Amino acid sequence: MRIVLPVHHFLPRYSAGAELYTYRLAKWLQAHGHEVEVIAIEDIGRGSSSTVEAVRDVFEGIPVWRLSFNLLKAPQRRLWEFDNPLLGEWFERYFQRQRPDIAHFQAGYLLGVAPIFAAHRASVPIVLTLHDYWFLCPQHTLQRSDGGLCATVPDDPTVCARCRLWSDDPYARLARRSGATVRSLMQHLPPGVDGSLMALRRQRTQAALKLVERVIAPSQFMRRQFEHLVEPERLTFSRIGIDSESLQSSDERHREGCVKFGYVGQVAQHKGVHILIEAFRRLQLFHRDSELHIWGGLETQPEYVRKLQAIADGDARVHFHGRFENCHLSNVLQSLDFVMAPSLWYENCPLSILESFAANVPVICSDHGGMVELVNDGEDGLRFRPGDVADLARVMQQVVDDEALLIKLQQGAQRRVVRDVTEEMLYLNELYAEIHAEAQVMVNNV
């Protein structure tokens, strides 16, 4: 089959979870006889606000269309953030020219809904994997501008309008500098035109979801967020698969002496890396030494990285390693005693946790979102109250002080079995074939 994989970003410049997932999916599909192309947004601050610059590239054998446009100068920037007519026109021409059998979208961030409508008009069957909450939340994290979380999406879209962090939003600037009382009062301020825009956003995203043949949720938590918008026959739970064989090691995990904690992933505010460093620096090292290793790109958010370095305050036990090639992931994981997942947002199905278990490394994570489904507290890892520095420090102190607990968790991680990537890909292959067959029946009945 001819399969196109639209995604907000792609390697090598971007390497977060959705990008790595799309890369693995593309390589597997190619290896099994499918014709694959990736379409990704390369830059939204370059070039013209009236045209899309499209460059065809090849990355490790994968054909990639890299699209750039100047959203910052767009005549209706806030509208185009979720419904960009330039992208709609480009995808319209692409679908008419290439005629793919399946368009498998990876979330909606930066792409918006216009490409989905274009695929539907071209009668291209659509699959959507939900890597985040973009179709529900303009922040795409369900995290409010004051740092809190939405347990459920507000019924009133004006609530979202007050929360949205646009750079020129006076409410947002005030919220960042205000206390809880002032922020509470701000909830009653009129949202103006932003309220209408958020209502339109909700209308357009829900209309786009209705056009998708299958919506894939990699966690039960994510599935529950969408079950009021997508019928059960179209909404499916499918855990992400991992290449476990490449990550496993026969080496004994426990090492005497220093306990090595590690963070592996995107270095960003919503990932809670600052919480981790603050908690680590509170550890009392009466029984054994410890180290903290931060693995992930340091160049994309320099202001946040400077904040992290200020929190570390020259502590020689805190190591910032930066980005690494994915082929070195096994070595990185094998160097650690615990992988940390201190996210402040509702993580969906973090690759870092699945990869850690595949490498037999226990995990310490925030106690919310899809992470709760993955980490069994006290068996193969530990959980702590999200955003609570003191509680995370308490949990980390436990494994530093209690060697028996440390060994128990490491043994528990060794017993964990994660879904294999081949199992997931065979499932997707069958799903593509099923959807393609359904589309052919509809064409023949017209």
TORKOL-4160 file (C-alpha; in steps of 0.2 Angstrom, whole numbers, padded with zeros to 4 digits, m for minus):
446
<pt num="1" X="0000" Y="0000" Z="0000"/>
<pt num="2" X="0005" Y="0018" Z="m0002"/>
<pt num="3" X="0004" Y="0026" Z="0015"/>
<pt num="4" X="0008" Y="0044" Z="0020"/>
<pt num="5" X="0012" Y="0049" Z="0038"/>
<pt num="6" X="0009" Y="0068" Z="0042"/>
<pt num="7" X="0017" Y="0073" Z="0059"/>
<pt num="8" X="0020" Y="0090" Z="0067"/>
<pt num="9" X="0039" Y="0088" Z="0066"/>
<pt num="10" X="0052" Y="0075" Z="0060"/>
<pt num="11" X="0070" Y="0070" Z="0063"/>
<pt num="12" X="0084" Y="0075" Z="0063"/>
<pt num="13" X="0080" Y="0092" Z="0069"/>
<pt num="14" X="0066" Y="0087" Z="0081"/>
<pt num="15" X="0067" Y="0070" Z="0091"/>
<pt num="16" X="0053" Y="0070" Z="0103"/>
<pt num="17" X="0041" Y="0055" Z="0106"/>
<pt num="18" X="0029" Y="0058" Z="0091"/>
<pt num="19" X="0044" Y="0060" Z="0079"/>
<pt num="20" X="0053" Y="0045" Z="0085"/>
<pt num="21" X="0037" Y="0035" Z="0084"/>
<pt num="22" X="0034" Y="0041" Z="0066"/>
<pt num="23" X="0052" Y="0036" Z="0061"/>
<pt num="24" X="0050" Y="0018" Z="0068"/>
<pt num="25" X="0033" Y="0016" Z="0060"/>
<pt num="26" X="0040" Y="0022" Z="0043"/>
<pt num="27" X="0055" Y="0011" Z="0044"/>
<pt num="28" X="0044" Y="m0004" Z="0048"/>
<pt num="29" X="0032" Y="m0001" Z="0034"/>
<pt num="30" X="0046" Y="0001" Z="0022"/>
<pt num="31" X="0054" Y="m0015" Z="0027"/>
<pt num="32" X="0037" Y="m0024" Z="0024"/>
<pt num="33" X="0034" Y="m0019" Z="0007"/>
<pt num="34" X="0024" Y="m0003" Z="0009"/>
<pt num="35" X="0028" Y="0014" Z="0000"/>
<pt num="36" X="0029" Y="0027" Z="0013"/>
<pt num="37" X="0031" Y="0046" Z="0014"/>
<pt num="38" X="0032" Y="0057" Z="0029"/>
<pt num="39" X="0025" Y="0075" Z="0029"/>
<pt num="40" X="0032" Y="0086" Z="0043"/>
<pt num="41" X="0032" Y="0105" Z="0047"/>
<pt num="42" X="0050" Y="0111" Z="0047"/>
<pt num="43" X="0048" Y="0129" Z="0052"/>
<pt num="44" X="0033" Y="0141" Z="0055"/>
<pt num="45" X="0043" Y="0157" Z="0056"/>
<pt num="46" X="0052" Y="0157" Z="0039"/>
<pt num="47" X="0047" Y="0162" Z="0022"/>
<pt num="48" X="0030" Y="0169" Z="0016"/>
<pt num="49" X="0014" Y="0170" Z="0025"/>
<pt num="50" X="0005" Y="0167" Z="0008"/>
<pt num="51" X="0013" Y="0151" Z="0002"/>
<pt num="52" X="0020" Y="0135" Z="0009"/>
<pt num="53" X="0038" Y="0131" Z="0005"/>
<pt num="54" X="0039" Y="0112" Z="0002"/>
<pt num="55" X="0056" Y="0103" Z="0001"/>
<pt num="56" X="0057" Y="0085" Z="m0003"/>
<pt num="57" X="0071" Y="0076" Z="0007"/>
<pt num="58" X="0076" Y="0059" Z="0011"/>
<pt num="59" X="0081" Y="0054" Z="0029"/>
<pt num="60" X="0089" Y="0037" Z="0031"/>
<pt num="61" X="0079" Y="0030" Z="0016"/>
<pt num="62" X="0062" Y="0038" Z="0021"/>
<pt num="63" X="0055" Y="0051" Z="0009"/>
<pt num="64" X="0051" Y="0067" Z="0019"/>
<pt num="65" X="0041" Y="0082" Z="0013"/>
<pt num="66" X="0047" Y="0097" Z="0024"/>
<pt num="67" X="0035" Y="0111" Z="0025"/>
<pt num="68" X="0038" Y="0129" Z="0030"/>
<pt num="69" X="0028" Y="0144" Z="0031"/>
<pt num="70" X="0027" Y="0160" Z="0041"/>
<pt num="71" X="0013" Y="0158" Z="0054"/>
<pt num="72" X="0020" Y="0173" Z="0064"/>
<pt num="73" X="0015" Y="0185" Z="0049"/>
<pt num="74" X="m0001" Y="0176" Z="0045"/>
<pt num="75" X="m0016" Y="0188" Z="0042"/>
<pt num="76" X="m0027" Y="0177" Z="0055"/>
<pt num="77" X="m0013" Y="0169" Z="0065"/>
<pt num="78" X="m0024" Y="0163" Z="0079"/>
<pt num="79" X="m0036" Y="0155" Z="0067"/>
<pt num="80" X="m0022" Y="0147" Z="0056"/>
<pt num="81" X="m0015" Y="0139" Z="0072"/>
<pt num="82" X="m0029" Y="0126" Z="0071"/>
<pt num="83" X="m0036" Y="0128" Z="0053"/>
<pt num="84" X="m0022" Y="0134" Z="0041"/>
<pt num="85" X="m0029" Y="0136" Z="0023"/>
<pt num="86" X="m0011" Y="0136" Z="0016"/>
<pt num="87" X="m0009" Y="0118" Z="0022"/>
<pt num="88" X="m0026" Y="0114" Z="0017"/>
<pt num="89" X="m0022" Y="0119" Z="m0001"/>
<pt num="90" X="m0005" Y="0110" Z="m0001"/>
<pt num="91" X="m0012" Y="0094" Z="0006"/>
<pt num="92" X="m0026" Y="0095" Z="m0007"/>
<pt num="93" X="m0014" Y="0095" Z="m0021"/>
<pt num="94" X="m0003" Y="0082" Z="m0013"/>
<pt num="95" X="m0018" Y="0070" Z="m0011"/>
<pt num="96" X="m0024" Y="0072" Z="m0029"/>
<pt num="97" X="m0006" Y="0069" Z="m0035"/>
<pt num="98" X="m0001" Y="0055" Z="m0025"/>
<pt num="99" X="m0017" Y="0046" Z="m0021"/>
<pt num="100" X="m0011" Y="0037" Z="m0005"/>
<pt num="101" X="m0021" Y="0022" Z="0001"/>
<pt num="102" X="m0020" Y="0028" Z="0019"/>
<pt num="103" X="m0016" Y="0044" Z="0028"/>
<pt num="104" X="m0010" Y="0040" Z="0046"/>
<pt num="105" X="m0010" Y="0057" Z="0055"/>
<pt num="106" X="0001" Y="0058" Z="0071"/>
<pt num="107" X="m0009" Y="0070" Z="0082"/>
<pt num="108" X="m0014" Y="0088" Z="0075"/>
<pt num="109" X="m0002" Y="0100" Z="0082"/>
<pt num="110" X="0005" Y="0113" Z="0069"/>
<pt num="111" X="m0004" Y="0103" Z="0055"/>
<pt num="112" X="m0021" Y="0108" Z="0061"/>
<pt num="113" X="m0038" Y="0101" Z="0054"/>
<pt num="114" X="m0036" Y="0108" Z="0036"/>
<pt num="115" X="m0026" Y="0092" Z="0030"/>
<pt num="116" X="m0039" Y="0081" Z="0037"/>
<pt num="117" X="m0053" Y="0089" Z="0028"/>
<pt num="118" X="m0041" Y="0089" Z="0012"/>
<pt num="119" X="m0039" Y="0070" Z="0014"/>
<pt num="120" X="m0058" Y="0067" Z="0016"/>
<pt num="121" X="m0061" Y="0077" Z="0000"/>
<pt num="122" X="m0049" Y="0067" Z="m0009"/>
<pt num="123" X="m0057" Y="0051" Z="m0002"/>
<pt num="124" X="m0041" Y="0045" Z="0006"/>
<pt num="125" X="m0045" Y="0035" Z="0022"/>
<pt num="126" X="m0039" Y="0043" Z="0038"/>
<pt num="127" X="m0031" Y="0035" Z="0053"/>
<pt num="128" X="m0026" Y="0046" Z="0068"/>
<pt num="129" X="m0015" Y="0042" Z="0083"/>
<pt num="130" X="m0017" Y="0053" Z="0098"/>
<pt num="131" X="0000" Y="0057" Z="0105"/>
<pt num="132" X="m0007" Y="0072" Z="0115"/>
<pt num="133" X="m0023" Y="0082" Z="0118"/>
<pt num="134" X="m0022" Y="0094" Z="0104"/>
<pt num="135" X="m0040" Y="0090" Z="0098"/>
<pt num="136" X="m0046" Y="0094" Z="0115"/>
<pt num="137" X="m0035" Y="0108" Z="0121"/>
<pt num="138" X="m0026" Y="0123" Z="0112"/>
<pt num="139" X="m0012" Y="0120" Z="0124"/>
<pt num="140" X="m0012" Y="0102" Z="0118"/>
<pt num="141" X="m0007" Y="0097" Z="0136"/>
<pt num="142" X="m0023" Y="0100" Z="0146"/>
<pt num="143" X="m0011" Y="0111" Z="0156"/>
<pt num="144" X="m0018" Y="0128" Z="0161"/>
<pt num="145" X="m0008" Y="0145" Z="0159"/>
<pt num="146" X="m0007" Y="0145" Z="0178"/>
<pt num="147" X="0002" Y="0128" Z="0178"/>
<pt num="148" X="m0013" Y="0118" Z="0184"/>
<pt num="149" X="m0022" Y="0104" Z="0175"/>
<pt num="150" X="m0039" Y="0102" Z="0168"/>
<pt num="151" X="m0046" Y="0086" Z="0174"/>
<pt num="152" X="m0059" Y="0087" Z="0161"/>
<pt num="153" X="m0061" Y="0099" Z="0146"/>
<pt num="154" X="m0072" Y="0114" Z="0151"/>
<pt num="155" X="m0089" Y="0114" Z="0143"/>
<pt num="156" X="m0088" Y="0132" Z="0140"/>
<pt num="157" X="m0075" Y="0137" Z="0127"/>
<pt num="158" X="m0072" Y="0154" Z="0134"/>
<pt num="159" X="m0063" Y="0145" Z="0149"/>
<pt num="160" X="m0050" Y="0139" Z="0136"/>
<pt num="161" X="m0049" Y="0157" Z="0128"/>
<pt num="162" X="m0044" Y="0164" Z="0145"/>
<pt num="163" X="m0031" Y="0150" Z="0147"/>
<pt num="164" X="m0023" Y="0151" Z="0130"/>
<pt num="165" X="m0005" Y="0157" Z="0131"/>
<pt num="166" X="m0004" Y="0169" Z="0115"/>
<pt num="167" X="0011" Y="0180" Z="0116"/>
<pt num="168" X="0000" Y="0196" Z="0115"/>
<pt num="169" X="m0013" Y="0190" Z="0127"/>
<pt num="170" X="m0014" Y="0203" Z="0141"/>
<pt num="171" X="m0023" Y="0190" Z="0152"/>
<pt num="172" X="m0009" Y="0178" Z="0150"/>
<pt num="173" X="0004" Y="0190" Z="0154"/>
<pt num="174" X="m0005" Y="0195" Z="0170"/>
<pt num="175" X="m0008" Y="0177" Z="0175"/>
<pt num="176" X="0010" Y="0173" Z="0175"/>
<pt num="177" X="0013" Y="0187" Z="0187"/>
<pt num="178" X="m0002" Y="0186" Z="0198"/>
<pt num="179" X="m0006" Y="0176" Z="0214"/>
<pt num="180" X="m0020" Y="0163" Z="0215"/>
<pt num="181" X="m0033" Y="0175" Z="0221"/>
<pt num="182" X="m0031" Y="0187" Z="0206"/>
<pt num="183" X="m0030" Y="0172" Z="0194"/>
<pt num="184" X="m0047" Y="0166" Z="0201"/>
<pt num="185" X="m0055" Y="0184" Z="0198"/>
<pt num="186" X="m0048" Y="0184" Z="0180"/>
<pt num="187" X="m0059" Y="0168" Z="0176"/>
<pt num="188" X="m0074" Y="0180" Z="0176"/>
<pt num="189" X="m0066" Y="0193" Z="0164"/>
<pt num="190" X="m0074" Y="0194" Z="0147"/>
<pt num="191" X="m0064" Y="0184" Z="0134"/>
<pt num="192" X="m0069" Y="0195" Z="0119"/>
<pt num="193" X="m0066" Y="0188" Z="0102"/>
<pt num="194" X="m0055" Y="0174" Z="0109"/>
<pt num="195" X="m0071" Y="0166" Z="0116"/>
<pt num="196" X="m0078" Y="0165" Z="0098"/>
<pt num="197" X="m0062" Y="0159" Z="0091"/>
<pt num="198" X="m0061" Y="0145" Z="0104"/>
<pt num="199" X="m0079" Y="0140" Z="0100"/>
<pt num="200" X="m0074" Y="0139" Z="0082"/>
<pt num="201" X="m0059" Y="0129" Z="0086"/>
<pt num="202" X="m0069" Y="0116" Z="0096"/>
<pt num="203" X="m0082" Y="0115" Z="0081"/>
<pt num="204" X="m0068" Y="0112" Z="0068"/>
<pt num="205" X="m0058" Y="0099" Z="0078"/>
<pt num="206" X="m0074" Y="0089" Z="0082"/>
<pt num="207" X="m0079" Y="0090" Z="0064"/>
<pt num="208" X="m0062" Y="0084" Z="0059"/>
<pt num="209" X="m0063" Y="0069" Z="0071"/>
<pt num="210" X="m0079" Y="0063" Z="0063"/>
<pt num="211" X="m0070" Y="0061" Z="0047"/>
<pt num="212" X="m0057" Y="0049" Z="0054"/>
<pt num="213" X="m0060" Y="0030" Z="0051"/>
<pt num="214" X="m0050" Y="0025" Z="0066"/>
<pt num="215" X="m0044" Y="0035" Z="0081"/>
<pt num="216" X="m0030" Y="0026" Z="0090"/>
<pt num="217" X="m0027" Y="0030" Z="0109"/>
<pt num="218" X="m0010" Y="0023" Z="0116"/>
<pt num="219" X="m0016" Y="0024" Z="0134"/>
<pt num="220" X="m0033" Y="0020" Z="0142"/>
<pt num="221" X="m0032" Y="0037" Z="0150"/>
<pt num="222" X="m0031" Y="0045" Z="0132"/>
<pt num="223" X="m0045" Y="0034" Z="0126"/>
<pt num="224" X="m0056" Y="0040" Z="0141"/>
<pt num="225" X="m0053" Y="0058" Z="0136"/>
<pt num="226" X="m0060" Y="0055" Z="0119"/>
<pt num="227" X="m0074" Y="0043" Z="0121"/>
<pt num="228" X="m0087" Y="0057" Z="0122"/>
<pt num="229" X="m0082" Y="0063" Z="0104"/>
<pt num="230" X="m0078" Y="0047" Z="0095"/>
<pt num="231" X="m0089" Y="0031" Z="0094"/>
<pt num="232" X="m0083" Y="0015" Z="0102"/>
<pt num="233" X="m0081" Y="0007" Z="0085"/>
<pt num="234" X="m0069" Y="0020" Z="0079"/>
<pt num="235" X="m0060" Y="0023" Z="0095"/>
<pt num="236" X="m0047" Y="0010" Z="0098"/>
<pt num="237" X="m0034" Y="0007" Z="0112"/>
<pt num="238" X="m0017" Y="0001" Z="0106"/>
<pt num="239" X="m0001" Y="0002" Z="0116"/>
<pt num="240" X="0015" Y="0008" Z="0108"/>
<pt num="241" X="0027" Y="m0006" Z="0104"/>
<pt num="242" X="0046" Y="m0006" Z="0108"/>
<pt num="243" X="0061" Y="m0014" Z="0100"/>
<pt num="244" X="0064" Y="m0024" Z="0117"/>
<pt num="245" X="0078" Y="m0035" Z="0110"/>
<pt num="246" X="0089" Y="m0020" Z="0106"/>
<pt num="247" X="0088" Y="m0013" Z="0123"/>
<pt num="248" X="0089" Y="m0028" Z="0134"/>
<pt num="249" X="0105" Y="m0033" Z="0143"/>
<pt num="250" X="0111" Y="m0048" Z="0153"/>
<pt num="251" X="0121" Y="m0037" Z="0165"/>
<pt num="252" X="0117" Y="m0037" Z="0183"/>
<pt num="253" X="0108" Y="m0021" Z="0186"/>
<pt num="254" X="0112" Y="m0017" Z="0204"/>
<pt num="255" X="0129" Y="m0009" Z="0207"/>
<pt num="256" X="0137" Y="m0005" Z="0224"/>
<pt num="257" X="0139" Y="0013" Z="0229"/>
<pt num="258" X="0132" Y="0027" Z="0219"/>
<pt num="259" X="0114" Y="0027" Z="0214"/>
<pt num="260" X="0112" Y="0035" Z="0196"/>
<pt num="261" X="0095" Y="0043" Z="0192"/>
<pt num="262" X="0092" Y="0049" Z="0175"/>
<pt num="263" X="0080" Y="0059" Z="0164"/>
<pt num="264" X="0079" Y="0054" Z="0146"/>
<pt num="265" X="0068" Y="0065" Z="0134"/>
<pt num="266" X="0063" Y="0082" Z="0130"/>
<pt num="267" X="0070" Y="0095" Z="0141"/>
<pt num="268" X="0055" Y="0107" Z="0144"/>
<pt num="269" X="0045" Y="0115" Z="0157"/>
<pt num="270" X="0029" Y="0103" Z="0156"/>
<pt num="271" X="0041" Y="0088" Z="0158"/>
<pt num="272" X="0045" Y="0094" Z="0175"/>
<pt num="273" X="0064" Y="0093" Z="0174"/>
<pt num="274" X="0066" Y="0107" Z="0186"/>
<pt num="275" X="0055" Y="0098" Z="0199"/>
<pt num="276" X="0067" Y="0083" Z="0197"/>
<pt num="277" X="0083" Y="0094" Z="0200"/>
<pt num="278" X="0076" Y="0103" Z="0215"/>
<pt num="279" X="0071" Y="0086" Z="0223"/>
<pt num="280" X="0088" Y="0078" Z="0219"/>
<pt num="281" X="0097" Y="0092" Z="0228"/>
<pt num="282" X="0087" Y="0089" Z="0244"/>
<pt num="283" X="0094" Y="0071" Z="0245"/>
<pt num="284" X="0103" Y="0067" Z="0261"/>
<pt num="285" X="0118" Y="0056" Z="0257"/>
<pt num="286" X="0121" Y="0047" Z="0273"/>
<pt num="287" X="0121" Y="0029" Z="0266"/>
<pt num="288" X="0127" Y="0031" Z="0248"/>
<pt num="289" X="0131" Y="0044" Z="0235"/>
<pt num="290" X="0120" Y="0048" Z="0220"/>
<pt num="291" X="0120" Y="0056" Z="0203"/>
<pt num="292" X="0108" Y="0064" Z="0192"/>
<pt num="293" X="0110" Y="0063" Z="0173"/>
<pt num="294" X="0100" Y="0074" Z="0161"/>
<pt num="295" X="0099" Y="0067" Z="0143"/>
<pt num="296" X="0090" Y="0077" Z="0130"/>
<pt num="297" X="0092" Y="0092" Z="0118"/>
<pt num="298" X="0097" Y="0108" Z="0127"/>
<pt num="299" X="0097" Y="0120" Z="0113"/>
<pt num="300" X="0078" Y="0121" Z="0109"/>
<pt num="301" X="0073" Y="0130" Z="0125"/>
<pt num="302" X="0089" Y="0139" Z="0131"/>
<pt num="303" X="0080" Y="0150" Z="0144"/>
<pt num="304" X="0073" Y="0135" Z="0153"/>
<pt num="305" X="0090" Y="0126" Z="0152"/>
<pt num="306" X="0097" Y="0141" Z="0160"/>
<pt num="307" X="0084" Y="0140" Z="0174"/>
<pt num="308" X="0089" Y="0122" Z="0176"/>
<pt num="309" X="0107" Y="0126" Z="0177"/>
<pt num="310" X="0103" Y="0139" Z="0190"/>
<pt num="311" X="0094" Y="0126" Z="0201"/>
<pt num="312" X="0108" Y="0114" Z="0199"/>
<pt num="313" X="0120" Y="0129" Z="0205"/>
<pt num="314" X="0136" Y="0120" Z="0200"/>
<pt num="315" X="0132" Y="0104" Z="0209"/>
<pt num="316" X="0145" Y="0092" Z="0202"/>
<pt num="317" X="0133" Y="0077" Z="0204"/>
<pt num="318" X="0121" Y="0085" Z="0191"/>
<pt num="319" X="0126" Y="0081" Z="0173"/>
<pt num="320" X="0118" Y="0089" Z="0158"/>
<pt num="321" X="0123" Y="0077" Z="0143"/>
<pt num="322" X="0112" Y="0085" Z="0129"/>
<pt num="323" X="0106" Y="0076" Z="0114"/>
<pt num="324" X="0111" Y="0059" Z="0109"/>
<pt num="325" X="0108" Y="0048" Z="0094"/>
<pt num="326" X="0095" Y="0035" Z="0096"/>
<pt num="327" X="0107" Y="0021" Z="0092"/>
<pt num="328" X="0115" Y="0025" Z="0109"/>
<pt num="329" X="0099" Y="0023" Z="0119"/>
<pt num="330" X="0103" Y="0006" Z="0126"/>
<pt num="331" X="0120" Y="0012" Z="0132"/>
<pt num="332" X="0112" Y="0027" Z="0141"/>
<pt num="333" X="0098" Y="0017" Z="0149"/>
<pt num="334" X="0111" Y="0003" Z="0155"/>
<pt num="335" X="0121" Y="0017" Z="0164"/>
<pt num="336" X="0106" Y="0021" Z="0175"/>
<pt num="337" X="0098" Y="0013" Z="0190"/>
<pt num="338" X="0082" Y="0023" Z="0189"/>
<pt num="339" X="0074" Y="0033" Z="0175"/>
<pt num="340" X="0064" Y="0048" Z="0181"/>
<pt num="341" X="0047" Y="0054" Z="0173"/>
<pt num="342" X="0042" Y="0069" Z="0183"/>
<pt num="343" X="0030" Y="0076" Z="0170"/>
<pt num="344" X="0018" Y="0090" Z="0175"/>
<pt num="345" X="0006" Y="0086" Z="0161"/>
<pt num="346" X="m0005" Y="0071" Z="0159"/>
<pt num="347" X="0008" Y="0060" Z="0149"/>
<pt num="348" X="0000" Y="0048" Z="0137"/>
<pt num="349" X="0011" Y="0033" Z="0134"/>
<pt num="350" X="0029" Y="0039" Z="0136"/>
<pt num="351" X="0042" Y="0030" Z="0126"/>
<pt num="352" X="0054" Y="0033" Z="0139"/>
<pt num="353" X="0045" Y="0023" Z="0152"/>
<pt num="354" X="0042" Y="0008" Z="0140"/>
<pt num="355" X="0060" Y="0009" Z="0134"/>
<pt num="356" X="0066" Y="0009" Z="0152"/>
<pt num="357" X="0056" Y="m0007" Z="0156"/>
<pt num="358" X="0062" Y="m0015" Z="0140"/>
<pt num="359" X="0080" Y="m0011" Z="0146"/>
<pt num="360" X="0075" Y="m0018" Z="0164"/>
<pt num="361" X="0077" Y="m0001" Z="0172"/>
<pt num="362" X="0064" Y="0004" Z="0185"/>
<pt num="363" X="0055" Y="0020" Z="0184"/>
<pt num="364" X="0050" Y="0034" Z="0196"/>
<pt num="365" X="0036" Y="0044" Z="0189"/>
<pt num="366" X="0022" Y="0057" Z="0193"/>
<pt num="367" X="0006" Y="0049" Z="0199"/>
<pt num="368" X="m0006" Y="0054" Z="0185"/>
<pt num="369" X="m0011" Y="0052" Z="0167"/>
<pt num="370" X="m0006" Y="0037" Z="0157"/>
<pt num="371" X="0010" Y="0034" Z="0168"/>
<pt num="372" X="m0001" Y="0027" Z="0181"/>
<pt num="373" X="m0005" Y="0012" Z="0169"/>
<pt num="374" X="0013" Y="0009" Z="0166"/>
<pt num="375" X="0022" Y="0010" Z="0183"/>
<pt num="376" X="0016" Y="m0002" Z="0197"/>
<pt num="377" X="0020" Y="0007" Z="0213"/>
<pt num="378" X="0032" Y="m0003" Z="0224"/>
<pt num="379" X="0034" Y="m0017" Z="0211"/>
<pt num="380" X="0044" Y="m0010" Z="0196"/>
<pt num="381" X="0045" Y="0008" Z="0201"/>
<pt num="382" X="0038" Y="0022" Z="0212"/>
<pt num="383" X="0026" Y="0036" Z="0210"/>
<pt num="384" X="0025" Y="0053" Z="0218"/>
<pt num="385" X="0013" Y="0067" Z="0219"/>
<pt num="386" X="0014" Y="0077" Z="0203"/>
<pt num="387" X="0024" Y="0094" Z="0204"/>
<pt num="388" X="0028" Y="0090" Z="0223"/>
<pt num="389" X="0047" Y="0093" Z="0226"/>
<pt num="390" X="0046" Y="0086" Z="0243"/>
<pt num="391" X="0037" Y="0070" Z="0239"/>
<pt num="392" X="0049" Y="0067" Z="0225"/>
<pt num="393" X="0064" Y="0069" Z="0236"/>
<pt num="394" X="0056" Y="0058" Z="0249"/>
<pt num="395" X="0053" Y="0044" Z="0236"/>
<pt num="396" X="0071" Y="0046" Z="0229"/>
<pt num="397" X="0078" Y="0046" Z="0247"/>
<pt num="398" X="0069" Y="0029" Z="0250"/>
<pt num="399" X="0079" Y="0020" Z="0236"/>
<pt num="400" X="0095" Y="0029" Z="0241"/>
<pt num="401" X="0093" Y="0023" Z="0259"/>
<pt num="402" X="0085" Y="0006" Z="0257"/>
<pt num="403" X="0095" Y="m0006" Z="0247"/>
<pt num="404" X="0082" Y="m0020" Z="0248"/>
<pt num="405" X="0069" Y="m0009" Z="0240"/>
<pt num="406" X="0081" Y="m0003" Z="0227"/>
<pt num="407" X="0085" Y="m0022" Z="0223"/>
<pt num="408" X="0066" Y="m0026" Z="0223"/>
<pt num="409" X="0062" Y="m0013" Z="0211"/>
<pt num="410" X="0076" Y="m0018" Z="0199"/>
<pt num="411" X="0070" Y="m0036" Z="0200"/>
<pt num="412" X="0052" Y="m0030" Z="0196"/>
<pt num="413" X="0058" Y="m0020" Z="0181"/>
<pt num="414" X="0067" Y="m0036" Z="0175"/>
<pt num="415" X="0051" Y="m0046" Z="0175"/>
<pt num="416" X="0041" Y="m0032" Z="0165"/>
<pt num="417" X="0036" Y="m0037" Z="0148"/>
<pt num="418" X="0032" Y="m0023" Z="0136"/>
<pt num="419" X="0023" Y="m0024" Z="0120"/>
<pt num="420" X="0035" Y="m0028" Z="0105"/>
<pt num="421" X="0036" Y="m0016" Z="0091"/>
<pt num="422" X="0032" Y="m0030" Z="0078"/>
<pt num="423" X="0016" Y="m0035" Z="0087"/>
<pt num="424" X="0010" Y="m0017" Z="0086"/>
<pt num="425" X="0015" Y="m0015" Z="0068"/>
<pt num="426" X="0006" Y="m0031" Z="0063"/>
<pt num="427" X="m0009" Y="m0024" Z="0071"/>
<pt num="428" X="m0008" Y="m0008" Z="0062"/>
<pt num="429" X="m0004" Y="m0017" Z="0046"/>
<pt num="430" X="m0021" Y="m0027" Z="0048"/>
<pt num="431" X="m0030" Y="m0011" Z="0052"/>
<pt num="432" X="m0024" Y="m0002" Z="0036"/>
<pt num="433" X="m0029" Y="m0017" Z="0026"/>
<pt num="434" X="m0046" Y="m0017" Z="0034"/>
<pt num="435" X="m0049" Y="0002" Z="0032"/>
<pt num="436" X="m0043" Y="0001" Z="0014"/>
<pt num="437" X="m0055" Y="m0013" Z="0010"/>
<pt num="438" X="m0069" Y="m0003" Z="0018"/>
<pt num="439" X="m0065" Y="0011" Z="0007"/>
<pt num="440" X="m0064" Y="0001" Z="m0009"/>
<pt num="441" X="m0082" Y="m0006" Z="m0005"/>
<pt num="442" X="m0088" Y="0012" Z="m0003"/>
<pt num="443" X="m0080" Y="0017" Z="m0020"/>
<pt num="444" X="m0088" Y="0002" Z="m0028"/>
<pt num="445" X="m0105" Y="0006" Z="m0021"/>
<pt num="446" X="m0105" Y="0024" Z="m0028"/>
